[in-house]
Amino acid sequence: MRDSITVRLQYDVKSGSVAAAKEAIEHRFLQFLPGLEEFVGPDYHAKRYSADVNPEEVSGYSNYPTFQVAMFLSNNKPQYDNCRILAKNALREEMPTVWLADMLKEKVEQGWLQMDRQEEQLCGDVDTLAHSLLSAALGRVNWMEIAEEWLSQAREEAA
């Protein structure tokens, strides 16, 4: 049996070039290789991956709105329990990822945030701005990514 260690480094690209970010990541990773060898042993294999840096990526999620919704769903007990049930039900569907993504989107937007009801009750410019910004952020959420994560967990529990 061969053990493996996955090292994931993230470098936030706020200004400057993607090439500079890649170089900084590589430099940071290479610093740890000697210590890694002591930890893993002399028979380890380090692979260098060349990939584009996604400046939008946050903690492994494709963008900040996706990260925030994923945290909302997994860090609150009622939402977490509801998502687990939805993910188990999705496994019975023909297209589980699409079904679950649609269900999660519906639950978040209409169930928990009540976007339609809020739109009817907008009182002024500030409310309209806040609703518009929230709608725009929700429009950037990668629901398929979140659904895949929940389905993965449901499959592990079912096995």
N, C-alpha and C positions, 0 to 999 in steps of 0.2 A: 504494500500500500504506500503510495506516495502522497505526502502532505503538501499542501500548497498554501501560500499566503498571497492574498490579493491586497495590494496597496493602492489606495485611491487618493489622489491629491487633487485639490481644487484650488485654482488661483482666480480670484475675482478680477476680471478685466474691466476696469472702470475708465481707464484712459491708457493710451499707449497702444501697442500693436499686439496682435495675437501671437506673433513670433516671439516677442519678448516674454509673454506669459508662458509659452511652451518652454522657453529656455529656463525661466525661473522654476518651473515645475521640475524639469529634468535636473537642474542643479540641486534642488531640495531633495529629490529622490536619491541622487547619487551620494549625497552625504551619509545616508543611512545604510548603504550596502555593506560596509565592513561590519557594522553591528548586526545586520541581518544575517550575515554569514555565520557569526558566532551563535546566533539564536537558532538558525535552521541547520547548521552544519556545513561542512565543506562541499557536500554534494547537492547544491542548490542551483537552480536555473533561473536567471533573471531575464525576463523578456522585456524588450523595449517596444512600446506601442506608440505609433504615430497617429494621432487623431486630432481633429480640429477641436479647439477649445470653444465651448459654447458659453459665451459671456452671460447668457440668460440663466444657465443652470444653477440651481440652488440645492445643496445637500442631496444630489443624485436625481432631483426632479428637473424636468425640462425647463421650468420657469418658476418665478416666485408665486404667482397665483396657484399653480398646481401644488407647490409645496405647502402653501397655507391651507388649502382645502384638504390635502392629505393629512396634515397635522390635526385639523379640526375633526376629521372623521375618525382618526385613530386615538386621539387624546381625550375624548369626551365619552364617558361610559354609555350613555343612551345611543349616541351616533355609532360608536364602535359595535355595540351589540346588534344594532339594526343592519349595519354593513356586513357583519358576519352572516346574518340570516339571508340577506340579499345575495351574497356571494355563493352560499350553499344552494340557494334556489337557482342561481344563474347556471350552475353546473348541469342542470337538467335542460337548459335551453339549447337550441340548435346553434346559435351564435352567442355563446356566453359573454364574451368580452363586450360586444356591442350592446347586448341587452343590459348588462350590469352598468356600463358607462351611461346609458340613457336613464336607468333607474337612479343612479347616484346623482346625476345632474338634476333630475326632477326633484329628488328628495332635498337636495341642498337649496336649490333656487326657490321651489314652491313650498316645500314642507317646512324647513327650518328657517330660511330667510324670508319667506313669504313675499317674493319680489312683486307678484301681481298685485297683492293687497297694498303693499307699500306704494306702488305707482299710483293707485287710486287715491291715496291719502297725502300726496305731496302738497305741502303748504306754501312753499316759497322757492326762491332761487337756490338757497343753500340745500334744501331737501332734494331739489331736482339735480343739482350738481352731485351730491353724495350718491343718489340713486344711479345716475349716469356713470359715475366712476366705478361703482360696485358692479354694474352691468358689464362695463368694459373689462374689468378684471376677470369676472366669471367667464366672459367670452374667450379669454386666453387660457383657461384651465384645460389641461390635457386629460379629459375624462377617461380616455382609453388607457392611459398610463396608470391612473389610479385604479381602474377596474382590473387591469392585469395583476397589480400588486395584491388586491383582495382575493382574486381567483387563485393566485399562487398559494396564498395562505389556506384557502378553503380546500384546495387539492391536497396539501400536506396534512391537514386535519382529517380528511376523508381516507387517506392511505393507511 
